[in-house]
Amino acid sequence: MEQDKIRNIAIIAHVDHGKTTLVDQLFKQSGMFRENQSVSERMMDSMDLERERGITISAKNGSFKYRGHHINIIDTPGHADFGGQVERILRMADGALLLVDAAEGPMPQTYFVLKKALSFFLPIIVVINKIDKPAARPKWAVDQVFDLFVKLHAPDHILDFPIVYGSAREGYMKNEPDGSSDSLIPLYDKIISHIPAPKGDASAPLQMLVNTIDYSPYLGRLGIGKITAGTLNVNKEISVALHDGSLVPARITKVYRFEGVQKVPTETAETGEIVAVAGMDEVTVGVTFTDTENPNPLPPILIDPPTISMNFIPNDSPFAGKEGRFVTSRHLQERLYRETLSDVALVVEELSDVVGYKVSGRGELHISILIERMRREGYEFQVTRPQVITREINGVLSEPFEELTVDVDEKYMGVVIEKMGSRKGAVREMFQDNGLARIVFRVPTRGLLGYRSEFMTDTRGMGTMNYMFLEYGPYAGDIKTRQNGVLVVKDTCTSVAYALFSLQDRGKMFIGPGIDIYRGQIVGEHCRTNDLVVNPGREKKLSNMRSAGSDDNVILTPPFEMTLEDCIAYIDDDELVEVTPKSIRLRKR
């Protein structure tokens, strides 16, 4: 493949600004598929969790052909919790498409991903998406993007960025907001003219940094990266430069190019191509495939440090081992360390005081996605309340702070500012327009734990909140996020409607009738600040005397069903979340 006919581009954007939809259209309109071929939506979102939640969790590669050019596409996550993926993926790209919603403008994660792209001095094409929205304001969005580039100290040659306007969902892009177009041709042309071909010497010794890991049931682990020098061919003897600088011999058994979202085997690959390579069992992110005789390793990938940690411990509840296939601490250890091989932003350490592991990541979502994937794979374990990772800086105890951006109706501003105040949040900026308000807070990461569900209740489900790591600052003091106590089960039993009916006055129930429960399990929230021991299995005493009006109808309020994220955010320091493939339970330690 000719090097000057290759284009490697990353698609970066805030969550839900249309990255994956645009990739679908780029593939379809490039002529990859037959006219009568059925093509699934969101082709790049291959994980079940991604399709369910509508977000990109892990970065993926694909490619298409256009006017004799081979264009490699790298779809990146938009959420800051998966920022570790963005940092390493951008090393494969020679340019980026920055997607911005025409109505919302740049959002916190836009700032985050753009900052990473500019740190690699990548040329950027700005795509103002969703201009078909009634509230779209494309010229305003461009001004906001320009201000963001200036704020991030972008060099002059990047400040003069090309712009296209359009709708990824409707499948058109144009050079002016009021121009006419019914296809993506203006965007295709800008990719070829503004994104440079990859640099590198094809005659030099081999150099390829592994940026992501894929898995094949037949070939094991595949290292994915861009060849920055030399060529790769099947059966070639190479050296793998590990993180500690040592070299390990390996032999290439398979080389794959990306065509569409499929991997296609090839005998050779040259400088500038993005390929998947099999041949080393324990390949990890950040190692370099290099020449055996002239080894020249690339510098390792540097990643922002984690800000939140949780303890994963084996399940020791009375129901332990009933629902999961992998239940021991050894199973837990093997799975967590396997995850760190592909997710460089995750840190796993063994606990010294109890059997279990401390797992540190970028945020609640980062770790909760791992928990959800593990329970779907058949693992059973318990997790503790999330803790922020504090540091001592110049002799002062410091904790991570986030920049929280909230978009709400003006009538809900008061309650949001009041709640943020109790969580040690301070207002930095405020804008009001057409009855909507955007408020930017500086708030400790601790203050955001468990706030999302409260925020959705306070704003009647109409608000949006987005956050990103800002800095480490002096410890903000105690934050009490939960005011109420809980209802704790007295003895192992099965819940009964009669008992739950009489408990409804005591608080909010998390379970319905007919559920097996055990001593110490949490079944509801008390209406007061103290914990209350209850008996949800108490049945009505029967007598042989009955009168017509003696039995009242038992009418139960539907239980409050909590998601995994709700449970993690809800628990206190003396409580645990028990996670199994079939159930999520709350319990006292």
Disulfide bonds with the S-S distance in Angstrom:
none
